[in-house]
């Protein structure tokens, strides 16, 4: 079986948990003998044919243009980073198309706007035609990605289309319309989750259109499936709940190496409303009154970073509350090895890969009850995101009782080692099988 998979993130093109989720998922799908043609928002018009398990790290490349493919074959790269930069894989996707190509995208709108009657499917296409338009940088990138999907769809052979989150739904919809192949959309987060409220109406409409047009909708938690049903009114018969996982890389050596002499409490994630960084800061202020030896680290980037920085300065927390910025893979491993407690007070979290990653390092986790990951772990403290008093009380208790903290971390580590992507991949394969029988 061959899958054409569209995703916005995949190492090293990564800004959040979805990239690591796709990495673990694809690696386990390859173990099952499923081949995947992976499409990412790259500068060059390419795809990544993944056949063997090691391909997730090697990322073999094929250019759609045979001339460019020959040129690429003659190139020699000293490092993987050099190779990625040549293909236009950067940390954040850029706007690549020339003005002429952008204008061509307007012609592609016929896919979305040709329908004129009132059937549900045709309304969906009109919805996308209306809401995919926009001058913002992100919407331009999605337009480019969708425009290129037409060429991909006509050039490759595949059995099923699998898309991850709204950024790739229009591309998946066009591909299904061209190929008449089944479409699976994977919901890692909705706009309600990301915005913590109403959010961008255009994104809501694209999410709804993608889920309506899809043959199957995979939700990463029961929490997410309820959101899909209540907010988007998606047919329950097409929804499948498959929890994310965290596969331990055998090559990773777990090393505990302190940065500070006192206990370290870590926030690792996007600094956005969804992740509750302001709650983390408020708890830090209270805990530091009782435990001035503690150090709180906020690692990540996002639209609330400056607000949190200014607020922490006004609280005069000084070097007891530190900002690490966006961290690469090596830096993430280092900071997890230096942390005692991981805290993620998410307002709305469909799943949450980062807590599993922290627990895999033996770090005690405090997570929001509003996180999907709370459905699959037992050895973590689960607290409502808004309950600052309870979070403060729990943190103080753990800092007062380091033996209890260490034991919870040990139990969490053992538990996470049982939550692997192989089981989730088998369930995804069952979804694929349903669609091709």
C-alpha positions in Angstrom: 0.0 0.0 0.0 1.3 3.5 -0.8 0.2 6.7 1.0 0.5 10.2 -0.3 1.0 12.2 2.8 0.9 16.0 3.2 2.2 17.6 6.3 3.4 21.1 7.2 6.0 19.8 9.7 8.6 17.1 9.7 12.1 17.1 11.1 14.0 19.3 10.4 11.1 21.4 9.2 9.4 21.7 12.6 7.8 24.2 14.9 5.7 22.1 17.3 4.6 18.7 18.4 3.0 17.7 15.0 6.4 17.4 13.4 7.6 14.8 15.9 4.3 13.1 15.8 4.5 12.7 12.1 8.1 11.4 12.4 7.1 8.7 14.9 4.0 7.8 13.0 5.7 7.4 9.6 8.6 5.5 11.0 6.2 2.9 12.5 4.0 2.8 9.3 7.2 2.0 7.3 7.8 -1.0 9.7 4.4 -2.4 8.6 5.5 -2.3 4.9 3.5 0.8 4.0 5.2 3.1 1.5 4.8 6.8 1.9 5.4 9.7 -0.5 5.9 12.6 1.8 5.1 16.2 0.7 6.4 19.2 2.7 6.3 23.0 2.1 9.7 23.1 0.4 11.2 25.7 -1.9 11.8 23.1 -4.6 9.0 21.1 -6.2 9.9 17.7 -4.7 8.6 14.8 -2.7 10.3 12.3 -0.4 9.7 8.6 -1.3 9.9 6.7 2.0 10.2 3.0 1.8 12.6 1.8 4.4 12.5 2.7 8.1 15.9 4.5 7.9 14.4 6.8 5.2 12.7 9.0 7.8 16.2 10.2 8.7 17.9 10.0 5.3 14.9 11.7 3.5 15.6 10.6 -0.1 14.5 13.2 -2.6 12.8 13.2 -6.0 12.3 16.3 -8.1 9.2 16.3 -10.4 11.3 18.1 -13.0 13.7 15.4 -14.5 16.3 18.1 -15.4 16.4 19.3 -11.8 16.6 15.7 -10.6 19.7 15.1 -12.7 21.3 18.3 -11.4 20.5 17.2 -7.8 22.0 13.8 -8.4 25.3 15.4 -9.3 25.4 17.5 -6.1 27.4 16.5 -3.1 26.5 17.6 0.4 28.8 17.5 3.4 25.9 17.6 5.9 22.2 16.9 6.0 21.6 20.5 6.9 23.4 21.6 3.8 21.2 19.3 1.7 18.0 20.6 3.4 18.9 24.2 2.8 19.6 23.5 -0.9 16.0 22.1 -1.2 14.5 25.0 0.8 13.7 23.2 4.0 14.1 25.8 6.8 12.7 26.0 10.3 9.8 28.2 9.1 8.4 27.7 5.5 9.0 30.8 3.4 7.0 32.2 0.4 8.7 30.7 -2.6 6.6 31.2 -5.7 7.1 34.0 -8.1 4.3 36.5 -8.9 3.4 34.6 -12.1 2.9 31.4 -10.2 0.8 33.1 -7.6 -1.4 34.3 -10.4 -1.6 30.8 -11.6 -3.1 29.8 -8.3 -6.1 32.0 -9.0 -6.8 29.7 -12.0 -6.7 26.8 -9.6 -9.7 28.2 -7.8 -11.9 26.4 -10.4 -11.4 23.3 -8.4 -13.1 25.0 -5.5 -15.7 27.2 -7.2 -17.0 25.2 -10.2 -19.9 23.7 -8.3 -23.1 25.7 -8.3 -25.8 23.5 -6.8 -26.6 23.0 -3.2 -25.3 19.6 -2.3 -23.2 19.3 0.9 -20.0 18.5 -1.0 -20.4 21.4 -3.4 -21.0 23.8 -0.6 -17.8 22.6 0.9 -15.8 23.5 -2.2 -17.4 26.9 -2.3 -16.4 27.4 1.4 -12.8 26.7 0.6 -12.8 28.9 -2.4 -14.0 31.8 -0.3 -11.8 31.3 2.8 -8.5 30.2 1.4 -7.9 33.6 -0.1 -5.8 36.0 2.0 -2.8 38.3 1.7 -1.1 37.2 5.0 2.1 35.4 4.7 0.7 32.1 6.1 -2.2 32.1 3.8 0.1 32.7 0.8 2.2 29.7 1.9 -0.9 27.5 2.0 -2.0 28.8 -1.4 1.4 27.9 -2.8 1.3 24.4 -1.2 -2.2 23.8 -2.6 -1.2 25.0 -6.1 1.7 22.6 -6.1 -0.5 19.7 -4.9 -2.2 19.6 -8.3 1.1 18.7 -10.0 1.9 16.2 -7.3 -1.5 14.6 -7.6 -1.2 14.1 -11.3 2.4 12.8 -11.2 2.4 10.1 -8.5 0.7 6.8 -7.9 -0.9 6.2 -4.5 -3.8 4.4 -2.8 -4.7 6.9 -0.1 -4.2 10.6 0.7 -3.4 11.5 4.3 -3.3 15.1 5.4 -2.3 16.7 8.8 -4.1 19.7 10.1 -5.8 22.6 8.2 -2.7 23.9 6.4 -2.8 20.8 4.1 -6.5 20.1 3.8 -7.0 22.1 0.6 -4.1 20.3 -1.0 -5.6 17.0 0.1 -9.0 17.9 -1.2 -7.6 18.9 -4.6 -5.7 15.6 -4.8 -8.8 13.6 -4.0 -10.8 15.4 -6.6 -8.1 14.7 -9.2 -7.4 11.1 -8.3 -10.7 10.0 -6.8 -8.6 8.3 -4.0 -9.8 8.2 -0.4 -8.8 11.1 1.9 -7.9 10.8 5.5 -7.5 14.0 7.6 -5.6 13.9 10.9 -6.7 16.4 13.5 -3.7 17.4 15.7 -5.4 20.6 16.8 -8.3 22.8 15.8 -8.5 26.6 15.6 -10.5 26.5 18.8 -7.5 24.9 20.5 -4.9 27.1 19.0 -6.7 30.4 19.7 -8.3 29.6 23.0 -11.5 31.0 21.6 -13.2 32.0 18.3 -9.9 32.3 16.3 -9.8 32.9 12.6 -13.1 32.2 10.9 -11.4 31.3 7.6 -9.4 28.6 9.3 -12.5 27.2 10.9 -14.2 27.0 7.5 -11.2 25.2 5.9 -11.1 22.8 8.8 -14.8 22.1 8.4 -14.5 21.7 4.7 -11.6 19.3 5.0 -13.3 17.1 7.5 -16.6 17.0 5.6 -14.9 16.1 2.3 -12.7 13.5 3.9 -13.5 9.8 4.0 -12.1 9.4 7.5 -11.2 11.8 10.3 -8.5 10.8 12.8 -8.7 12.5 16.2 -5.7 12.3 18.5 -7.9 12.0 21.6 -11.4 11.7 22.9 -11.2 15.3 23.8 -10.5 16.2 20.2 -13.2 13.9 18.9 -15.8 15.7 21.1 -14.6 19.0 19.8 -15.0 17.8 16.2 -18.5 16.6 16.8 -19.8 19.5 18.9 -18.1 22.4 17.1 -17.9 21.1 13.5 -20.9 18.8 13.4 -18.9 16.0 11.6 -20.5 12.7 11.0 -19.5 10.4 13.9 -19.3 7.4 11.6 -16.2 8.7 9.9 -14.3 9.7 13.1 -11.6 7.4 14.5 -9.8 8.1 17.8 -6.1 7.2 17.7 -3.9 8.6 20.4 -0.5 10.0 19.7 2.5 8.2 21.2 6.2 8.7 21.8 8.8 6.3 20.6 12.1 6.2 22.4 15.1 6.5 20.0 17.5 3.7 20.8 20.5 6.0 20.0 19.5 8.6 22.6 21.4 8.3 25.9 19.4 9.7 28.8 21.8 11.9 30.8 20.9 13.8 33.9 23.1 16.9 34.2 22.1 19.9 36.2 22.4 23.4 35.0 21.5 24.9 38.4 22.2 23.7 41.9 18.5 24.1 42.9 15.4 22.4 41.3 14.5 23.3 37.8 10.9 23.5 36.5 10.4 23.5 32.8 7.8 24.8 30.3 8.5 23.5 26.9 6.1 24.4 24.1 4.8 27.2 21.9 4.3 30.4 24.0 0.8 30.9 22.9 -2.6 31.2 24.6 -3.3 27.5 24.0 -0.4 26.4 26.1 -1.2 28.5 29.1 2.2 30.3 29.6 0.7 33.0 31.7 -0.5 30.4 34.2 3.0 29.0 34.4 4.4 32.4 35.1 1.8 33.1 37.8 2.5 29.8 39.5 6.3 30.5 39.3 5.8 33.8 41.2 4.0 32.1 44.0 6.3 29.1 44.3 9.4 31.3 44.3 8.2 33.0 47.5 8.5 29.6 49.3 11.4 28.2 47.2 13.7 31.0 46.0 16.3 28.4 45.2 14.1 27.0 42.3 14.6 28.0 38.7 11.8 28.2 36.1 12.7 27.9 32.5 10.3 28.8 29.6 11.5 27.2 26.4 9.8 27.9 23.0 8.6 30.8 20.9 5.2 32.2 20.1 3.0 35.3 19.9 2.8 35.7 23.7 6.6 35.6 24.3 7.0 39.3 24.6 4.0 39.7 26.9 5.3 37.0 29.2 8.8 38.5 29.2 7.4 42.0 30.1 5.2 40.5 32.8 8.0 38.5 34.4 10.2 41.6 34.4 7.4 43.6 36.2 7.3 40.8 38.8 11.0 41.2 39.4 11.7 37.5 39.2 15.1 38.3 37.7 17.3 35.2 37.0 14.9 32.8 38.7 12.6 32.9 35.6 14.5 32.4 32.4 13.7 32.3 28.7 15.5 29.8 26.5 13.8 30.6 23.1 13.2 28.0 20.4 15.4 25.0 21.0 16.7 22.5 18.4 16.6 18.7 19.0 19.9 18.5 20.8 19.1 21.5 23.0 15.7 20.0 23.9 17.4 16.8 25.1 19.9 18.8 27.1 17.3 20.9 28.9 15.1 17.8 29.7 18.1 16.2 31.2 18.6 19.2 33.5 14.9 19.5 34.6 13.2 18.0 37.6 9.6 18.9 36.9 7.8 19.6 33.6 4.6 21.7 33.6 2.2 22.4 30.8 -1.0 24.2 32.0 -2.7 24.0 28.5 -6.0 25.8 28.1 -6.9 23.4 25.3 -4.6 20.6 24.2 -5.8 18.0 21.7 -3.0 15.7 22.8 0.5 17.0 23.8 3.6 15.1 22.8 6.0 17.2 25.0 4.8 15.8 28.3 5.5 12.3 27.1 8.9 13.3 26.0 9.6 14.9 29.4 8.4 11.8 31.2 10.6 9.6 29.0 13.5 11.4 30.6 12.3 10.7 34.0 11.0 14.2 34.6 7.9 14.5 36.8 5.0 15.9 34.8 2.2 18.3 35.8 -0.3 18.5 33.0 -3.7 20.1 32.4 -6.8 18.0 32.7 -7.8 19.7 29.4 -5.0 17.9 27.6 -5.6 14.7 25.5 -2.4 13.2 26.8 -4.1 13.0 30.2 -6.3 10.2 28.7 -3.3 7.9 28.3 -1.0 8.5 31.3 -1.5 7.7 34.9 1.8 8.7 36.5 1.5 12.4 36.1 -0.3 15.2 38.1 -3.4 16.3 36.3 -4.8 19.7 37.3 -7.3 22.1 35.7 -5.4 24.8 33.8 -7.1 27.6 35.7 -6.4 26.1 39.2 -3.3 28.1 40.1 -3.7 27.4 43.8 -3.7 23.6 43.2 -0.7 23.9 40.8 1.2 26.0 43.4 0.4 23.5 46.2 1.5 20.5 44.1 4.8 22.2 43.0 5.6 23.2 46.6 4.8 19.6 47.8 7.2 18.1 45.2 10.0 20.6 46.0 9.5 19.9 49.7 9.6 16.1 49.0 12.2 15.4 46.3 12.1 11.7 46.9 8.4 11.7 46.0 9.2 13.8 42.9 11.9 11.4 41.8 9.7 8.3 42.3 6.9 9.8 40.2 9.4 10.6 37.5 10.7 7.0 37.6 7.2 5.6 37.3 6.3 8.0 34.5 9.4 7.0 32.6 8.5 3.3 32.8 4.9 4.1 31.7 5.9 6.2 28.6 8.1 3.4 27.4 4.9 1.4 26.9 3.2 4.1 24.8 4.8 3.6 21.5 4.0 4.5 17.9 3.9 0.9 16.7 0.5 0.4 18.3 -0.9 3.7 16.9 0.4 2.9 13.5 -1.4 -0.4 13.5 -4.7 1.4 14.2 -3.9 3.9 11.4 -3.3 0.9 9.1 -6.7 -0.4 10.0 -8.2 2.9 8.8 -6.3 2.6 5.6 -7.5 -1.0 5.1 -11.2 0.1 5.6 -10.8 2.5 2.7 -9.2 0.3 0.1 -11.3 -2.9 0.6 
